[in-house]
Amino acid sequence: MPIYKRLQKLTLTKEQQEFLLNLREVETLKYYKNQDFSRDFLTKEYTTEEVVWSHGDKLYKLAHKYYGDKSLFWIIGLFNNKPTDAHYSYGDVVYIPLDFLSFINDVVK
């Protein structure tokens, strides 16, 4: 089982946070809010390309090939409900939404 599926959320106490700050010799930590996505896209139909996951495949490589931008890897992960490379196994069918701009408009709140 991939490590990403076994990870649990962790809440640090104030003392633990201070320990980490001192350990890393930094004064502040930056926290980023996760993007909330609408699941409305599940009820819509999109034109897709089917790709069989094989040796050497990475989400960012597929995004670069189909969208010309490797930073759009998250679209493929979200569409397939498998957000990281570790969620895929050889032989899995990966669906690539071809009209990614429409897909983005449907999911980003």
Biopython code that builds the backbone (N, CA, C, O; Angstrom):
import numpy as np
from Bio.PDB.StructureBuilder import StructureBuilder

atoms = [
    (1, "MET", "N", (0.853, -1.183, 0.000)),
    (1, "MET", "CA", (0.000, 0.000, 0.000)),
    (1, "MET", "C", (0.895, 1.241, 0.000)),
    (1, "MET", "O", (1.852, 1.305, 0.772)),
    (2, "PRO", "N", (0.599, 2.233, -0.859)),
    (2, "PRO", "CA", (1.422, 3.440, -0.901)),
    (2, "PRO", "C", (1.399, 4.183, 0.427)),
    (2, "PRO", "O", (0.400, 4.157, 1.147)),
    (3, "ILE", "N", (2.490, 4.835, 0.740)),
    (3, "ILE", "CA", (2.605, 5.559, 2.001)),
    (3, "ILE", "C", (1.551, 6.648, 2.121)),
    (3, "ILE", "O", (1.100, 6.944, 3.227)),
    (4, "TYR", "N", (1.141, 7.261, 0.987)),
    (4, "TYR", "CA", (0.178, 8.347, 1.032)),
    (4, "TYR", "C", (-1.172, 7.900, 1.564)),
    (4, "TYR", "O", (-1.916, 8.705, 2.123)),
    (5, "LYS", "N", (-1.493, 6.630, 1.395)),
    (5, "LYS", "CA", (-2.774, 6.124, 1.871)),
    (5, "LYS", "C", (-2.739, 5.813, 3.366)),
    (5, "LYS", "O", (-3.789, 5.672, 3.992)),
    (6, "ARG", "N", (-1.542, 5.706, 3.940)),
    (6, "ARG", "CA", (-1.420, 5.361, 5.349)),
    (6, "ARG", "C", (-1.206, 6.576, 6.238)),
    (6, "ARG", "O", (-1.281, 6.463, 7.461)),
    (7, "LEU", "N", (-0.942, 7.734, 5.648)),
    (7, "LEU", "CA", (-0.655, 8.918, 6.443)),
    (7, "LEU", "C", (-1.884, 9.379, 7.201)),
    (7, "LEU", "O", (-3.007, 9.311, 6.702)),
    (8, "GLN", "N", (-1.649, 9.851, 8.418)),
    (8, "GLN", "CA", (-2.728, 10.385, 9.231)),
    (8, "GLN", "C", (-2.445, 11.857, 9.499)),
    (8, "GLN", "O", (-1.295, 12.295, 9.497)),
    (9, "LYS", "N", (-3.517, 12.609, 9.729)),
    (9, "LYS", "CA", (-3.355, 14.016, 10.055)),
    (9, "LYS", "C", (-2.809, 14.136, 11.470)),
    (9, "LYS", "O", (-3.105, 13.320, 12.342)),
    (10, "LEU", "N", (-2.011, 15.164, 11.675)),
    (10, "LEU", "CA", (-1.357, 15.357, 12.959)),
    (10, "LEU", "C", (-1.597, 16.775, 13.431)),
    (10, "LEU", "O", (-1.467, 17.719, 12.651)),
    (11, "THR", "N", (-1.942, 16.937, 14.682)),
    (11, "THR", "CA", (-2.089, 18.255, 15.282)),
    (11, "THR", "C", (-0.972, 18.428, 16.297)),
    (11, "THR", "O", (-0.796, 17.600, 17.191)),
    (12, "LEU", "N", (-0.218, 19.513, 16.151)),
    (12, "LEU", "CA", (0.900, 19.772, 17.054)),
    (12, "LEU", "C", (0.483, 20.716, 18.171)),
    (12, "LEU", "O", (-0.271, 21.665, 17.956)),
    (13, "THR", "N", (0.985, 20.437, 19.366)),
    (13, "THR", "CA", (0.763, 21.355, 20.483)),
    (13, "THR", "C", (1.675, 22.562, 20.299)),
    (13, "THR", "O", (2.586, 22.537, 19.472)),
    (14, "LYS", "N", (1.432, 23.606, 21.060)),
    (14, "LYS", "CA", (2.257, 24.806, 20.971)),
    (14, "LYS", "C", (3.714, 24.472, 21.309)),
    (14, "LYS", "O", (4.632, 25.003, 20.686)),
    (15, "GLU", "N", (3.921, 23.609, 22.276)),
    (15, "GLU", "CA", (5.284, 23.217, 22.655)),
    (15, "GLU", "C", (5.979, 22.461, 21.517)),
    (15, "GLU", "O", (7.162, 22.679, 21.257)),
    (16, "GLN", "N", (5.247, 21.578, 20.845)),
    (16, "GLN", "CA", (5.819, 20.837, 19.721)),
    (16, "GLN", "C", (6.170, 21.771, 18.566)),
    (16, "GLN", "O", (7.205, 21.611, 17.919)),
    (17, "GLN", "N", (5.300, 22.747, 18.315)),
    (17, "GLN", "CA", (5.582, 23.730, 17.262)),
    (17, "GLN", "C", (6.843, 24.524, 17.588)),
    (17, "GLN", "O", (7.689, 24.737, 16.719)),
    (18, "GLU", "N", (6.967, 24.956, 18.824)),
    (18, "GLU", "CA", (8.152, 25.717, 19.241)),
    (18, "GLU", "C", (9.414, 24.859, 19.135)),
    (18, "GLU", "O", (10.473, 25.354, 18.749)),
    (19, "PHE", "N", (9.299, 23.573, 19.478)),
    (19, "PHE", "CA", (10.434, 22.670, 19.363)),
    (19, "PHE", "C", (10.897, 22.576, 17.913)),
    (19, "PHE", "O", (12.095, 22.633, 17.633)),
    (20, "LEU", "N", (9.939, 22.431, 16.986)),
    (20, "LEU", "CA", (10.290, 22.352, 15.565)),
    (20, "LEU", "C", (10.923, 23.646, 15.059)),
    (20, "LEU", "O", (11.876, 23.612, 14.281)),
    (21, "LEU", "N", (10.398, 24.770, 15.496)),
    (21, "LEU", "CA", (10.981, 26.052, 15.097)),
    (21, "LEU", "C", (12.430, 26.149, 15.555)),
    (21, "LEU", "O", (13.305, 26.553, 14.789)),
    (22, "ASN", "N", (12.679, 25.778, 16.798)),
    (22, "ASN", "CA", (14.041, 25.830, 17.335)),
    (22, "ASN", "C", (14.949, 24.814, 16.644)),
    (22, "ASN", "O", (16.106, 25.112, 16.346)),
    (23, "LEU", "N", (14.434, 23.633, 16.394)),
    (23, "LEU", "CA", (15.210, 22.577, 15.758)),
    (23, "LEU", "C", (15.655, 22.989, 14.358)),
    (23, "LEU", "O", (16.782, 22.707, 13.950)),
    (24, "ARG", "N", (14.781, 23.646, 13.638)),
    (24, "ARG", "CA", (15.086, 24.054, 12.260)),
    (24, "ARG", "C", (15.691, 25.455, 12.181)),
    (24, "ARG", "O", (16.028, 25.942, 11.101)),
    (25, "GLU", "N", (15.822, 26.087, 13.341)),
    (25, "GLU", "CA", (16.405, 27.432, 13.428)),
    (25, "GLU", "C", (15.680, 28.427, 12.527)),
    (25, "GLU", "O", (16.299, 29.183, 11.777)),
    (26, "VAL", "N", (14.349, 28.405, 12.622)),
    (26, "VAL", "CA", (13.523, 29.371, 11.896)),
    (26, "VAL", "C", (12.596, 30.065, 12.882)),
    (26, "VAL", "O", (12.373, 29.582, 13.992)),
    (27, "GLU", "N", (12.061, 31.205, 12.459)),
    (27, "GLU", "CA", (11.191, 31.968, 13.355)),
    (27, "GLU", "C", (9.715, 31.741, 13.087)),
    (27, "GLU", "O", (8.890, 31.866, 13.992)),
    (28, "THR", "N", (9.378, 31.406, 11.843)),
    (28, "THR", "CA", (7.970, 31.219, 11.513)),
    (28, "THR", "C", (7.788, 30.011, 10.600)),
    (28, "THR", "O", (8.723, 29.560, 9.937)),
    (29, "LEU", "N", (6.578, 29.509, 10.585)),
    (29, "LEU", "CA", (6.173, 28.461, 9.663)),
    (29, "LEU", "C", (5.048, 29.007, 8.811)),
    (29, "LEU", "O", (4.208, 29.757, 9.307)),
    (30, "LYS", "N", (5.014, 28.648, 7.539)),
    (30, "LYS", "CA", (3.914, 29.038, 6.663)),
    (30, "LYS", "C", (2.963, 27.872, 6.527)),
    (30, "LYS", "O", (3.381, 26.733, 6.318)),
    (31, "TYR", "N", (1.695, 28.160, 6.646)),
    (31, "TYR", "CA", (0.654, 27.165, 6.461)),
    (31, "TYR", "C", (-0.147, 27.554, 5.229)),
    (31, "TYR", "O", (-0.436, 28.732, 5.018)),
    (32, "TYR", "N", (-0.504, 26.576, 4.422)),
    (32, "TYR", "CA", (-1.286, 26.827, 3.232)),
    (32, "TYR", "C", (-2.603, 26.074, 3.335)),
    (32, "TYR", "O", (-2.640, 24.902, 3.709)),
    (33, "LYS", "N", (-3.681, 26.767, 2.997)),
    (33, "LYS", "CA", (-4.993, 26.134, 2.998)),
    (33, "LYS", "C", (-5.121, 25.284, 1.747)),
    (33, "LYS", "O", (-4.710, 25.699, 0.664)),
    (34, "ASN", "N", (-5.683, 24.112, 1.890)),
    (34, "ASN", "CA", (-5.941, 23.261, 0.739)),
    (34, "ASN", "C", (-7.073, 23.844, -0.092)),
    (34, "ASN", "O", (-7.990, 24.467, 0.443)),
    (35, "GLN", "N", (-7.006, 23.643, -1.386)),
    (35, "GLN", "CA", (-8.062, 24.102, -2.287)),
    (35, "GLN", "C", (-9.291, 23.226, -2.110)),
    (35, "GLN", "O", (-9.187, 21.999, -2.075)),
    (36, "ASP", "N", (-10.445, 23.850, -1.999)),
    (36, "ASP", "CA", (-11.701, 23.112, -1.966)),
    (36, "ASP", "C", (-12.183, 22.924, -3.393)),
    (36, "ASP", "O", (-12.193, 23.867, -4.184)),
    (37, "PHE", "N", (-12.579, 21.709, -3.716)),
    (37, "PHE", "CA", (-13.052, 21.400, -5.063)),
    (37, "PHE", "C", (-14.507, 20.984, -5.010)),
    (37, "PHE", "O", (-14.936, 20.262, -4.109)),
    (38, "SER", "N", (-15.257, 21.454, -5.990)),
    (38, "SER", "CA", (-16.633, 21.019, -6.146)),
    (38, "SER", "C", (-16.607, 19.619, -6.757)),
    (38, "SER", "O", (-15.766, 19.321, -7.605)),
    (39, "ARG", "N", (-17.524, 18.769, -6.323)),
    (39, "ARG", "CA", (-17.617, 17.426, -6.895)),
    (39, "ARG", "C", (-18.724, 17.363, -7.956)),
    (39, "ARG", "O", (-19.123, 16.278, -8.378)),
    (40, "ASP", "N", (-19.216, 18.534, -8.383)),
    (40, "ASP", "CA", (-20.267, 18.584, -9.403)),
    (40, "ASP", "C", (-19.817, 17.951, -10.716)),
    (40, "ASP", "O", (-20.641, 17.471, -11.494)),
    (41, "PHE", "N", (-18.514, 17.953, -10.957)),
    (41, "PHE", "CA", (-18.025, 17.395, -12.216)),
    (41, "PHE", "C", (-18.361, 15.910, -12.356)),
    (41, "PHE", "O", (-18.359, 15.379, -13.467)),
    (42, "LEU", "N", (-18.644, 15.249, -11.257)),
    (42, "LEU", "CA", (-18.972, 13.825, -11.302)),
    (42, "LEU", "C", (-20.256, 13.558, -12.084)),
    (42, "LEU", "O", (-20.455, 12.454, -12.592)),
    (43, "THR", "N", (-21.123, 14.558, -12.182)),
    (43, "THR", "CA", (-22.392, 14.371, -12.874)),
    (43, "THR", "C", (-22.333, 14.839, -14.333)),
    (43, "THR", "O", (-23.322, 14.728, -15.058)),
    (44, "LYS", "N", (-21.196, 15.353, -14.757)),
    (44, "LYS", "CA", (-21.053, 15.864, -16.120)),
    (44, "LYS", "C", (-20.243, 14.909, -16.971)),
    (44, "LYS", "O", (-19.528, 14.046, -16.462)),
    (45, "GLU", "N", (-20.368, 15.080, -18.272)),
    (45, "GLU", "CA", (-19.600, 14.256, -19.195)),
    (45, "GLU", "C", (-18.513, 15.097, -19.847)),
    (45, "GLU", "O", (-18.738, 16.251, -20.211)),
    (46, "TYR", "N", (-17.346, 14.512, -19.986)),
    (46, "TYR", "CA", (-16.206, 15.178, -20.594)),
    (46, "TYR", "C", (-15.615, 14.261, -21.661)),
    (46, "TYR", "O", (-15.676, 13.036, -21.555)),
    (47, "THR", "N", (-15.050, 14.875, -22.679)),
    (47, "THR", "CA", (-14.313, 14.101, -23.669)),
    (47, "THR", "C", (-12.982, 13.727, -23.044)),
    (47, "THR", "O", (-12.259, 14.595, -22.557)),
    (48, "THR", "N", (-12.653, 12.445, -23.053)),
    (48, "THR", "CA", (-11.427, 11.987, -22.402)),
    (48, "THR", "C", (-10.586, 11.140, -23.341)),
    (48, "THR", "O", (-11.066, 10.594, -24.334)),
    (49, "GLU", "N", (-9.346, 11.057, -22.995)),
    (49, "GLU", "CA", (-8.407, 10.141, -23.653)),
    (49, "GLU", "C", (-8.057, 9.085, -22.605)),
    (49, "GLU", "O", (-7.815, 9.422, -21.446)),
    (50, "GLU", "N", (-8.029, 7.829, -22.996)),
    (50, "GLU", "CA", (-7.668, 6.760, -22.078)),
    (50, "GLU", "C", (-6.194, 6.414, -22.265)),
    (50, "GLU", "O", (-5.718, 6.229, -23.385)),
    (51, "VAL", "N", (-5.484, 6.332, -21.139)),
    (51, "VAL", "CA", (-4.068, 5.965, -21.140)),
    (51, "VAL", "C", (-3.901, 4.830, -20.141)),
    (51, "VAL", "O", (-4.462, 4.880, -19.046)),
    (52, "VAL", "N", (-3.144, 3.819, -20.503)),
    (52, "VAL", "CA", (-2.854, 2.727, -19.563)),
    (52, "VAL", "C", (-1.569, 3.077, -18.828)),
    (52, "VAL", "O", (-0.528, 3.298, -19.446)),
    (53, "TRP", "N", (-1.653, 3.125, -17.497)),
    (53, "TRP", "CA", (-0.506, 3.476, -16.650)),
    (53, "TRP", "C", (0.580, 2.424, -16.830)),
    (53, "TRP", "O", (0.329, 1.233, -16.651)),
    (54, "SER", "N", (1.779, 2.856, -17.183)),
    (54, "SER", "CA", (2.868, 1.911, -17.421)),
    (54, "SER", "C", (4.154, 2.433, -16.793)),
    (54, "SER", "O", (4.188, 3.527, -16.228)),
    (55, "HIS", "N", (5.199, 1.639, -16.901)),
    (55, "HIS", "CA", (6.488, 1.974, -16.299)),
    (55, "HIS", "C", (6.949, 3.358, -16.761)),
    (55, "HIS", "O", (6.952, 3.654, -17.956)),
    (56, "GLY", "N", (7.333, 4.191, -15.811)),
    (56, "GLY", "CA", (7.841, 5.523, -16.121)),
    (56, "GLY", "C", (6.780, 6.600, -16.172)),
    (56, "GLY", "O", (7.114, 7.780, -16.281)),
    (57, "ASP", "N", (5.501, 6.229, -16.097)),
    (57, "ASP", "CA", (4.453, 7.247, -16.134)),
    (57, "ASP", "C", (4.439, 8.065, -14.852)),
    (57, "ASP", "O", (4.663, 7.551, -13.756)),
    (58, "LYS", "N", (4.173, 9.333, -15.020)),
    (58, "LYS", "CA", (4.017, 10.283, -13.913)),
    (58, "LYS", "C", (2.884, 11.217, -14.303)),
    (58, "LYS", "O", (2.688, 11.497, -15.486)),
    (59, "LEU", "N", (2.144, 11.697, -13.326)),
    (59, "LEU", "CA", (1.049, 12.619, -13.621)),
    (59, "LEU", "C", (1.559, 13.878, -14.310)),
    (59, "LEU", "O", (0.927, 14.373, -15.244)),
    (60, "TYR", "N", (2.692, 14.397, -13.859)),
    (60, "TYR", "CA", (3.193, 15.626, -14.469)),
    (60, "TYR", "C", (3.608, 15.398, -15.928)),
    (60, "TYR", "O", (3.495, 16.307, -16.751)),
    (61, "LYS", "N", (4.084, 14.202, -16.249)),
    (61, "LYS", "CA", (4.443, 13.905, -17.643)),
    (61, "LYS", "C", (3.193, 13.847, -18.526)),
    (61, "LYS", "O", (3.196, 14.343, -19.653)),
    (62, "LEU", "N", (2.134, 13.241, -18.005)),
    (62, "LEU", "CA", (0.887, 13.187, -18.763)),
    (62, "LEU", "C", (0.306, 14.585, -18.951)),
    (62, "LEU", "O", (-0.196, 14.914, -20.025)),
    (63, "ALA", "N", (0.377, 15.412, -17.897)),
    (63, "ALA", "CA", (-0.114, 16.791, -18.002)),
    (63, "ALA", "C", (0.675, 17.568, -19.048)),
    (63, "ALA", "O", (0.099, 18.331, -19.822)),
    (64, "HIS", "N", (1.975, 17.379, -19.072)),
    (64, "HIS", "CA", (2.798, 18.067, -20.066)),
    (64, "HIS", "C", (2.444, 17.601, -21.486)),
    (64, "HIS", "O", (2.359, 18.407, -22.412)),
    (65, "LYS", "N", (2.244, 16.311, -21.636)),
    (65, "LYS", "CA", (1.932, 15.758, -22.957)),
    (65, "LYS", "C", (0.579, 16.241, -23.476)),
    (65, "LYS", "O", (0.460, 16.611, -24.644)),
    (66, "TYR", "N", (-0.445, 16.242, -22.612)),
    (66, "TYR", "CA", (-1.798, 16.561, -23.065)),
    (66, "TYR", "C", (-2.170, 18.035, -22.925)),
    (66, "TYR", "O", (-3.006, 18.536, -23.678)),
    (67, "TYR", "N", (-1.554, 18.736, -21.964)),
    (67, "TYR", "CA", (-1.925, 20.134, -21.718)),
    (67, "TYR", "C", (-0.794, 21.111, -22.018)),
    (67, "TYR", "O", (-1.015, 22.321, -22.079)),
    (68, "GLY", "N", (0.422, 20.587, -22.205)),
    (68, "GLY", "CA", (1.555, 21.472, -22.443)),
    (68, "GLY", "C", (2.037, 22.175, -21.195)),
    (68, "GLY", "O", (2.820, 23.121, -21.276)),
    (69, "ASP", "N", (1.575, 21.720, -20.036)),
    (69, "ASP", "CA", (1.947, 22.353, -18.761)),
    (69, "ASP", "C", (1.960, 21.293, -17.672)),
    (69, "ASP", "O", (0.908, 20.786, -17.281)),
    (70, "LYS", "N", (3.141, 20.959, -17.183)),
    (70, "LYS", "CA", (3.243, 19.883, -16.186)),
    (70, "LYS", "C", (2.617, 20.250, -14.849)),
    (70, "LYS", "O", (2.309, 19.359, -14.057)),
    (71, "SER", "N", (2.419, 21.547, -14.571)),
    (71, "SER", "CA", (1.826, 21.946, -13.289)),
    (71, "SER", "C", (0.336, 21.618, -13.220)),
    (71, "SER", "O", (-0.270, 21.746, -12.156)),
    (72, "LEU", "N", (-0.259, 21.203, -14.322)),
    (72, "LEU", "CA", (-1.677, 20.842, -14.337)),
    (72, "LEU", "C", (-1.913, 19.358, -14.030)),
    (72, "LEU", "O", (-2.985, 18.822, -14.310)),
    (73, "PHE", "N", (-0.913, 18.712, -13.458)),
    (73, "PHE", "CA", (-1.016, 17.288, -13.108)),
    (73, "PHE", "C", (-2.204, 17.001, -12.207)),
    (73, "PHE", "O", (-2.800, 15.926, -12.278)),
    (74, "TRP", "N", (-2.549, 17.972, -11.353)),
    (74, "TRP", "CA", (-3.614, 17.784, -10.369)),
    (74, "TRP", "C", (-4.968, 17.543, -11.039)),
    (74, "TRP", "O", (-5.839, 16.898, -10.455)),
    (75, "ILE", "N", (-5.152, 18.054, -12.255)),
    (75, "ILE", "CA", (-6.417, 17.855, -12.970)),
    (75, "ILE", "C", (-6.634, 16.371, -13.239)),
    (75, "ILE", "O", (-7.724, 15.843, -13.016)),
    (76, "ILE", "N", (-5.602, 15.713, -13.713)),
    (76, "ILE", "CA", (-5.695, 14.281, -14.018)),
    (76, "ILE", "C", (-5.920, 13.492, -12.732)),
    (76, "ILE", "O", (-6.743, 12.577, -12.696)),
    (77, "GLY", "N", (-5.190, 13.847, -11.679)),
    (77, "GLY", "CA", (-5.354, 13.164, -10.397)),
    (77, "GLY", "C", (-6.749, 13.330, -9.828)),
    (77, "GLY", "O", (-7.349, 12.365, -9.355)),
    (78, "LEU", "N", (-7.272, 14.554, -9.871)),
    (78, "LEU", "CA", (-8.611, 14.810, -9.346)),
    (78, "LEU", "C", (-9.671, 14.094, -10.176)),
    (78, "LEU", "O", (-10.597, 13.494, -9.629)),
    (79, "PHE", "N", (-9.535, 14.158, -11.478)),
    (79, "PHE", "CA", (-10.515, 13.534, -12.367)),
    (79, "PHE", "C", (-10.606, 12.027, -12.123)),
    (79, "PHE", "O", (-11.691, 11.450, -12.186)),
    (80, "ASN", "N", (-9.475, 11.397, -11.846)),
    (80, "ASN", "CA", (-9.432, 9.946, -11.620)),
    (80, "ASN", "C", (-9.573, 9.567, -10.153)),
    (80, "ASN", "O", (-9.567, 8.385, -9.810)),
    (81, "ASN", "N", (-9.698, 10.566, -9.289)),
    (81, "ASN", "CA", (-9.789, 10.350, -7.834)),
    (81, "ASN", "C", (-8.571, 9.593, -7.306)),
    (81, "ASN", "O", (-8.674, 8.788, -6.381)),
    (82, "LYS", "N", (-7.422, 9.870, -7.913)),
    (82, "LYS", "CA", (-6.142, 9.299, -7.501)),
    (82, "LYS", "C", (-5.121, 10.438, -7.584)),
    (82, "LYS", "O", (-4.516, 10.647, -8.635)),
    (83, "PRO", "N", (-4.925, 11.173, -6.487)),
    (83, "PRO", "CA", (-4.188, 12.428, -6.545)),
    (83, "PRO", "C", (-2.673, 12.339, -6.709)),
    (83, "PRO", "O", (-2.049, 13.334, -7.081)),
    (84, "THR", "N", (-2.063, 11.194, -6.447)),
    (84, "THR", "CA", (-0.611, 11.092, -6.568)),
    (84, "THR", "C", (-0.227, 9.893, -7.422)),
    (84, "THR", "O", (-1.026, 8.981, -7.636)),
    (85, "ASP", "N", (1.004, 9.912, -7.903)),
    (85, "ASP", "CA", (1.503, 8.789, -8.696)),
    (85, "ASP", "C", (1.420, 7.475, -7.927)),
    (85, "ASP", "O", (1.211, 6.416, -8.519)),
    (86, "ALA", "N", (1.580, 7.543, -6.631)),
    (86, "ALA", "CA", (1.574, 6.334, -5.803)),
    (86, "ALA", "C", (0.211, 5.633, -5.778)),
    (86, "ALA", "O", (0.126, 4.464, -5.402)),
    (87, "HIS", "N", (-0.839, 6.329, -6.172)),
    (87, "HIS", "CA", (-2.169, 5.735, -6.188)),
    (87, "HIS", "C", (-2.417, 4.873, -7.425)),
    (87, "HIS", "O", (-3.425, 4.169, -7.489)),
    (88, "TYR", "N", (-1.515, 4.915, -8.407)),
    (88, "TYR", "CA", (-1.693, 4.181, -9.654)),
    (88, "TYR", "C", (-0.846, 2.919, -9.657)),
    (88, "TYR", "O", (0.232, 2.875, -9.064)),
    (89, "SER", "N", (-1.346, 1.902, -10.327)),
    (89, "SER", "CA", (-0.613, 0.652, -10.514)),
    (89, "SER", "C", (-0.492, 0.398, -12.011)),
    (89, "SER", "O", (-1.301, 0.885, -12.801)),
    (90, "TYR", "N", (0.523, -0.366, -12.391)),
    (90, "TYR", "CA", (0.681, -0.709, -13.803)),
    (90, "TYR", "C", (-0.594, -1.367, -14.309)),
    (90, "TYR", "O", (-1.145, -2.258, -13.662)),
    (91, "GLY", "N", (-1.048, -0.926, -15.453)),
    (91, "GLY", "CA", (-2.254, -1.475, -16.049)),
    (91, "GLY", "C", (-3.512, -0.684, -15.753)),
    (91, "GLY", "O", (-4.541, -0.915, -16.388)),
    (92, "ASP", "N", (-3.463, 0.253, -14.797)),
    (92, "ASP", "CA", (-4.638, 1.087, -14.508)),
    (92, "ASP", "C", (-4.960, 1.951, -15.724)),
    (92, "ASP", "O", (-4.062, 2.432, -16.414)),
    (93, "VAL", "N", (-6.238, 2.137, -15.972)),
    (93, "VAL", "CA", (-6.664, 3.049, -17.037)),
    (93, "VAL", "C", (-6.790, 4.439, -16.425)),
    (93, "VAL", "O", (-7.487, 4.629, -15.428)),
    (94, "VAL", "N", (-6.110, 5.403, -17.030)),
    (94, "VAL", "CA", (-6.139, 6.791, -16.577)),
    (94, "VAL", "C", (-6.926, 7.580, -17.609)),
    (94, "VAL", "O", (-6.644, 7.516, -18.806)),
    (95, "TYR", "N", (-7.911, 8.321, -17.134)),
    (95, "TYR", "CA", (-8.729, 9.130, -18.026)),
    (95, "TYR", "C", (-8.225, 10.571, -17.991)),
    (95, "TYR", "O", (-8.120, 11.180, -16.926)),
    (96, "ILE", "N", (-7.918, 11.102, -19.167)),
    (96, "ILE", "CA", (-7.404, 12.456, -19.298)),
    (96, "ILE", "C", (-8.526, 13.331, -19.845)),
    (96, "ILE", "O", (-8.913, 13.160, -21.001)),
    (97, "PRO", "N", (-9.072, 14.280, -19.044)),
    (97, "PRO", "CA", (-10.092, 15.170, -19.594)),
    (97, "PRO", "C", (-9.448, 16.135, -20.586)),
    (97, "PRO", "O", (-8.559, 16.904, -20.220)),
    (98, "LEU", "N", (-9.891, 16.096, -21.831)),
    (98, "LEU", "CA", (-9.245, 16.874, -22.878)),
    (98, "LEU", "C", (-9.598, 18.360, -22.810)),
    (98, "LEU", "O", (-8.746, 19.200, -23.098)),
    (99, "ASP", "N", (-10.830, 18.702, -22.438)),
    (99, "ASP", "CA", (-11.220, 20.103, -22.288)),
    (99, "ASP", "C", (-10.965, 20.514, -20.840)),
    (99, "ASP", "O", (-11.896, 20.692, -20.055)),
    (100, "PHE", "N", (-9.682, 20.658, -20.507)),
    (100, "PHE", "CA", (-9.329, 20.882, -19.111)),
    (100, "PHE", "C", (-9.791, 22.238, -18.592)),
    (100, "PHE", "O", (-10.013, 22.374, -17.388)),
    (101, "LEU", "N", (-9.943, 23.240, -19.441)),
    (101, "LEU", "CA", (-10.413, 24.550, -18.974)),
    (101, "LEU", "C", (-11.854, 24.463, -18.481)),
    (101, "LEU", "O", (-12.201, 25.063, -17.463)),
    (102, "SER", "N", (-12.682, 23.728, -19.190)),
    (102, "SER", "CA", (-14.063, 23.505, -18.753)),
    (102, "SER", "C", (-14.071, 22.743, -17.430)),
    (102, "SER", "O", (-14.842, 23.061, -16.525)),
    (103, "PHE", "N", (-13.217, 21.750, -17.329)),
    (103, "PHE", "CA", (-13.123, 20.954, -16.100)),
    (103, "PHE", "C", (-12.705, 21.842, -14.926)),
    (103, "PHE", "O", (-13.291, 21.755, -13.847)),
    (104, "ILE", "N", (-11.709, 22.683, -15.126)),
    (104, "ILE", "CA", (-11.252, 23.581, -14.053)),
    (104, "ILE", "C", (-12.394, 24.492, -13.604)),
    (104, "ILE", "O", (-12.603, 24.680, -12.405)),
    (105, "ASN", "N", (-13.130, 25.055, -14.556)),
    (105, "ASN", "CA", (-14.254, 25.932, -14.211)),
    (105, "ASN", "C", (-15.322, 25.196, -13.419)),
    (105, "ASN", "O", (-16.007, 25.799, -12.594)),
    (106, "ASP", "N", (-15.469, 23.911, -13.657)),
    (106, "ASP", "CA", (-16.481, 23.118, -12.944)),
    (106, "ASP", "C", (-16.052, 22.733, -11.534)),
    (106, "ASP", "O", (-16.905, 22.480, -10.684)),
    (107, "VAL", "N", (-14.765, 22.684, -11.271)),
    (107, "VAL", "CA", (-14.328, 22.179, -9.960)),
    (107, "VAL", "C", (-13.784, 23.233, -9.010)),
    (107, "VAL", "O", (-13.905, 23.074, -7.795)),
    (108, "VAL", "N", (-13.195, 24.290, -9.514)),
    (108, "VAL", "CA", (-12.586, 25.279, -8.626)),
    (108, "VAL", "C", (-13.663, 26.234, -8.130)),
    (108, "VAL", "O", (-14.384, 26.852, -8.914)),
    (109, "LYS", "N", (-13.751, 26.336, -6.821)),
    (109, "LYS", "CA", (-14.755, 27.210, -6.206)),
    (109, "LYS", "C", (-14.243, 28.620, -6.096)),
    (109, "LYS", "O", (-14.952, 29.497, -5.603)),
]
sb = StructureBuilder()
sb.init_structure("model")
sb.init_model(0)
sb.init_chain("A")
sb.init_seg("    ")
for serial, (resi, resn, name, xyz) in enumerate(atoms, 1):
    if name == "N":
        sb.init_residue(resn, " ", resi, " ")
    sb.init_atom(name, np.array(xyz, "f"), 0.0, 1.0, " ", f" {name:<3s}", serial, name[0])
structure = sb.get_structure()
